[in-house]
Amino acid sequence: MEASGKPVIGDTFGEALTRCWKAGAQRGVVHEIIERDDGFIAVGDVAAYFADRDEWPPAEQWAADLVTGRVLDVGCGAGRQGLVLAQAGHNVLGIDPSPGAIAVATERGLNASFGTATNIPADAGTFDTVLLLGNNLGLLESHESARVLLNHLASVTRRGGQLLGSSRDPHVIYTGDHFAYLQRNVQAGRMPGQTRLRLRDGFSTTGWFDYLYVSPTELAEIVEGTPWQLAAVEENGVDFCARLVRM
């Protein structure tokens, strides 16, 4: 991408994944910049998207042990979870809106296609397990958007199937200087952990998007009235994984 002196919207995530993959997925080589709409900046090591199973958070390892049948990996990225499950014998389809991510995941051996939770490939079929791991419960975005997304995922999940997703409790992570952000959300009628973000990589940036951090209690409230029921939660510090069952 030609440097213009100001951010240009592009496939920021995919570009970072591609560079990291070409560099051997080594830690400390490629980083992503995560910018919040109040000016807070965080830096993440892109190599984390390539982590082996024994490096996953304990709650995600718990979730991986629950996987059954055919799997839809939503927001598959570089294929961190999907590849491990495919190698264990599961039929896995990964979907992601990033062309670069799809290219990397495919090169690594995952069956991956362009798509999102509300734009699932028409020929995808039906699944036994849907994954929203890697904090991808954040893709729920908001209380309203979450119901739309959950209904879409229910339409491709067999009855009795499951959704396994992970998040971080905003009431635990938004403390100290971050507590004002949580308060601002509540005052604006947003969910406490409804976070406005964009990703930066050099002059490349995504557009601003909502990413939802929820507590297990808030997740139970969100799924009420949808085709899903919260069946189990595994907590590990500020992180947790949840198992939803398709009713």
MOURHU-V901956 format. One record per residue. N is the residue number from 1. RES is the residue in three letters. OMEGA is omega in whole degrees, -180 to 180 (999 if undefined). Layout:
n->{N N}
res->{RES RES}
omega->{OMEGA OMEGA}
This chain:
n->{1 2 3 4 5 6 7 8 9 10 11 12 13 14 15 16 17 18 19 20 21 22 23 24 25 26 27 28 29 30 31 32 33 34 35 36 37 38 39 40 41 42 43 44 45 46 47 48 49 50 51 52 53 54 55 56 57 58 59 60 61 62 63 64 65 66 67 68 69 70 71 72 73 74 75 76 77 78 79 80 81 82 83 84 85 86 87 88 89 90 91 92 93 94 95 96 97 98 99 100 101 102 103 104 105 106 107 108 109 110 111 112 113 114 115 116 117 118 119 120 121 122 123 124 125 126 127 128 129 130 131 132 133 134 135 136 137 138 139 140 141 142 143 144 145 146 147 148 149 150 151 152 153 154 155 156 157 158 159 160 161 162 163 164 165 166 167 168 169 170 171 172 173 174 175 176 177 178 179 180 181 182 183 184 185 186 187 188 189 190 191 192 193 194 195 196 197 198 199 200 201 202 203 204 205 206 207 208 209 210 211 212 213 214 215 216 217 218 219 220 221 222 223 224 225 226 227 228 229 230 231 232 233 234 235 236 237 238 239 240 241 242 243 244 245 246 247}
res->{MET GLU ALA SER GLY LYS PRO VAL ILE GLY ASP THR PHE GLY GLU ALA LEU THR ARG CYS TRP LYS ALA GLY ALA GLN ARG GLY VAL VAL HIS GLU ILE ILE GLU ARG ASP ASP GLY PHE ILE ALA VAL GLY ASP VAL ALA ALA TYR PHE ALA ASP ARG ASP GLU TRP PRO PRO ALA GLU GLN TRP ALA ALA ASP LEU VAL THR GLY ARG VAL LEU ASP VAL GLY CYS GLY ALA GLY ARG GLN GLY LEU VAL LEU ALA GLN ALA GLY HIS ASN VAL LEU GLY ILE ASP PRO SER PRO GLY ALA ILE ALA VAL ALA THR GLU ARG GLY LEU ASN ALA SER PHE GLY THR ALA THR ASN ILE PRO ALA ASP ALA GLY THR PHE ASP THR VAL LEU LEU LEU GLY ASN ASN LEU GLY LEU LEU GLU SER HIS GLU SER ALA ARG VAL LEU LEU ASN HIS LEU ALA SER VAL THR ARG ARG GLY GLY GLN LEU LEU GLY SER SER ARG ASP PRO HIS VAL ILE TYR THR GLY ASP HIS PHE ALA TYR LEU GLN ARG ASN VAL GLN ALA GLY ARG MET PRO GLY GLN THR ARG LEU ARG LEU ARG ASP GLY PHE SER THR THR GLY TRP PHE ASP TYR LEU TYR VAL SER PRO THR GLU LEU ALA GLU ILE VAL GLU GLY THR PRO TRP GLN LEU ALA ALA VAL GLU GLU ASN GLY VAL ASP PHE CYS ALA ARG LEU VAL ARG MET}
omega->{-178 180 -177 -177 177 -176 177 -178 -179 178 -171 -179 -179 179 179 178 -178 179 180 -180 179 179 178 180 -180 177 176 -177 -177 -180 173 177 180 -175 177 -172 174 178 179 -179 173 -179 179 177 -176 178 179 180 179 -172 174 -176 -178 176 -179 173 -179 -179 177 177 174 -179 -179 179 -178 -175 176 169 -178 -169 170 -179 -175 -175 -170 -179 -179 178 -176 -179 -174 -179 179 -179 177 179 177 175 179 173 -171 169 175 175 -180 178 -178 177 179 178 179 180 -180 -179 180 179 180 174 179 171 -172 -178 175 177 177 -180 178 177 -178 179 -173 -178 -174 -178 -175 -174 175 -179 173 180 168 -178 -176 -177 -176 164 174 179 174 172 -176 179 -178 -179 -177 -178 177 -179 -179 177 177 -179 178 -178 179 180 -180 176 -175 176 -172 171 178 -176 -180 180 175 -177 -177 -179 176 -176 -180 178 179 -179 -178 -176 179 179 177 180 179 177 -178 180 -180 180 177 174 -176 -177 -180 -168 179 -173 160 179 178 175 -173 178 179 178 168 166 176 179 176 178 -169 168 -177 170 175 179 179 178 178 178 -180 -174 179 -179 174 178 -177 174 177 -174 -177 177 174 -176 177 -175 180 -177 173 171 -180 174 174 180 178 -177 999}
